[in-house]
Amino acid sequence: MKDTIRLQKYLAGCGVASRRKAEEIIAEGRVTVDGEIVTAMGTQVDPTRQEILLDGKAVRANDDFLYVLLNKPQGYVTTLSDPQGRPIVTSLLSGITARLFPVGRLDLDTEGALILTNDGELAQKIQHPSHEVTKTYEAQVMGRPSDKMLQQLERGILLEGKKTAPAKLILFARKSGTSSIRITIHEGRKRQVRKMFQAIGHPVIHLKRIAYGTLFLEGLSTGKYRLLTPEDLKKIFIKKIPLQNNK
């Protein structure tokens, strides 16, 4: 019977990071197996017989998974460390001793819903394009985009040589020369929402993610978090476009 497992899958299963991030960690030469640095992707290991270390510390299976929804403030980075000394999102998780990592990212100047966990497999599922997990944002943009412009964004526009996937947009407020628009997408390109509105000539002034699937912030104050239940996790993968105004 085969008892080996791919190294990156083992690291993810132990809650070290998502599988994608685990691959980066391996490539950086931070993992050793029986004292030897391993950088090759797909390396098979037997955790019951081999010593696996990350940055010199033993990596062991974690059966106590935690799932957190954080209302990220502006000015925080979604990494576990920052060479520029900017505040990191995990510093907001007071009272949690488990090592959690962000699922995906939110830009420094974007606030709102961010999931953190130590379950690498779930993180991979949320981020993998095949699952098309929707993310809903509220964007305040300059000016008043026409219906035609919003329809262009819904159908998809060319960004950096690649067309965006279909999106859902709802204009829900206009005032003082700005418009507030709810946009739901399932892609995860860097600064995608900002680039989409910039492309039609209406740059974003303020951006907040309010939901994954139908999992909303539901009154969670900025900088605060709550633990997610199994029912909450199911909501992440519901593809129905969320229309309610939960903030």
N, C-alpha and C positions, 0 to 999 in steps of 0.2 A: 504493500500500500504506500502510495506516495505521501510523504510527510513534509515536503518542501513547499514554499510559497515565494512568490516574487517579493523581493526586498521592499519595493515601494508600496506594495499592497499591505505588507506586514506593518510597515511604519504607519500607514494611514489607519489600519485597523487598531493600532495601539493608541490612536488619538494624538499622534505627533503633529500631523497636519493633513490636509487633503492629499489625495494621491498625486495630483499635479505638483503641489508644493513639495511633497516628499521626493519626487523626482529631481527637483531643483536642489534639495538638500543633499541628495546622493551625488549629483554632478559637482557640487561644491567640495566634495571630499570630506564631508563631516561625519560620515558613517564608516565604522569599522566592523568587520566580521572576523572573529577570532584573531583580533589584533592587526588585520590587514585592511587598509583603506579600500573601499569598493566604490567605483564610480560608474560601472557599467549598468545600464538599464536592463531590467529583466533578470538580474542575478537571482538565482534560487537559493533560499536559505532554509535551514531547519531550526526554528527557534528553540526546540526542545533539546538540541544538541550543541548549538553554536551560541557564542557570546556576541550579541549585537549591541554596539554602543553608538550613541549620538552625542557628539561633543564630549566624549569620554564618559558618558553616563549610560547605564544599562537601559534598554528599551524593553518594556514588558507589556503584555496584553492588558487592555483596560476594559473591564466589563461595566464600569460605572460611567456611562455616558451622560453628559449634560448638554442641554440645548437652551440657549438664551436669546431673547430678542431685546436688542438695545436700541434706544432712540439716540443715535449718534449726533453730537453737536458739531457745528462747524469748527474747523481748526484742529481736529484730531485725525491722525493717520491710521489707516486700517492695516498696519503691519505690527509685528511683535517687537520691533525695535526701530529706532530712527536715528541715523547718524547726525542729523541736523538738530537733534534734541527736542523735536516737536512732541507734544503729548500723544500717547497711543491709546487706542480705544480700550484695551484690556485694563488700563489703569482705572477705568470707571466701574469695574466689576468688583466693588468692595464686598467682602464676605464670601467670595468664591475662591477656594484654594486650588481647584483643578486648573490645569493648564489648557485654556481654551484658545482657539484661533478663529479669526474672522472667515466667514464663508463668502468669498469674493471680496469686493472692495466698494468703498464709497470715496469719492474724491475729497480732498482736504476741505474744499469749500462747499460740499454738499452735506446735508444733514438727513437724519431719518432712520428708517428701519435697517438694521444690520443684524444678521444671525451670527452667533458665535457658538462653537461646539468643540468637543474633542472626539467626535465621531467622523472619522475620515471618509467612511463609505457614504454616509448621508451627505456630507459636503460635496463629494464627487457627483452624487446624483443631482443635487440642486444645481450645480454649475455646468453639468454636461449638456451640450446643445440638444441632444436627442430628447431630453425630457421637456424642453421648451417651458421651463418655469417662468411665469410672468412676473414682472416687477412693475409696480405702478408708482408714478412720480407726480407731484404737483409742481409745476414750473410757472414762475412769474417771469414774463418776457416783456421786452420793450415793444411798444407799439401795439397794433391791432392786426394780427394775421388774418388774411381773408379766408373764407371757407375753402376756396380753391387751394390755397397754400396748405391748409390743414389736411385736405384730402390727398395732396401730394405726399405728405409725411405718412399718412395712413397706408397708402399704396406702396411706399418705399422710395427712397431717393438714393442717388449715387453718392457715397461717402468714401473718399480715399480709394476710388477704383472698384468699390464693391457696393452693391445695392443693399439697403437695409431691408429687413423682413417687415411684413405688414405690421402695423401698429394700430392702436385704438386711441383716439383723441377726443376729449370733451372740453369745450370752452365753457367755463362756469362763472367767470367774473371779468369785468372790464372797469378800470378806473385810473384816473391820473396818468393817462398815456401809457398804461400797461395792461396786459391781459394775463389772466390766470387760467392755466390749461392743465387738465389731467391727462397724462400719457401712459399707456401700458405697452410694454415691449417684452420680448422674451430673449433678446440678444444681450450680450454683455461686453460690447466693445468699449474701449477706454473713452470716457467722457462722451458717450454716444448721444445722450439726450441734448447736451449742450451743443454738440456739433450739428445735430439735426436742425435745431432752431436757428443756429448761426447761418446754416446753409440757405435758409429762406429769408434771411435778413432781419430776424427778430431775436437778438441774443438774450440769453437767460440772465436774469438779475438774481433770482433766488431759486434753489432747487431742493426739494425734499422727497425722499422715497417714503411712501406711506404703506406699501404692502408688498409681500411676496404671495403670489396666488391670491387667496382671499384671507391671508393672515395679516391683519391690520395692526397698527400701533395701538389703537383703541385707548386713547387718552393717556398713553405713557408719556410722562414729562421728558423734556430734553435732558439727556445725560443719565436717565434712569433705565433700568432693565427689569425684565421679568423672566422667570423660568417657563419654558414651553412644555406643554403636556402632549401626550400622543395624539390627541384630537387636534391640537394646534399644528402639529407636524403634517397631518393629513391635508390641512388647508393650504399648505405651501404648494402642493401639486394640483390643486383644483384650477382648471384652465378658464373657468367662467370669468369674464371681465368684471372686476369689482367696480361698482358704481357709487356705493354709499360714501358719504363724506366723513369717514372716521379719521381722526387726526391724533 
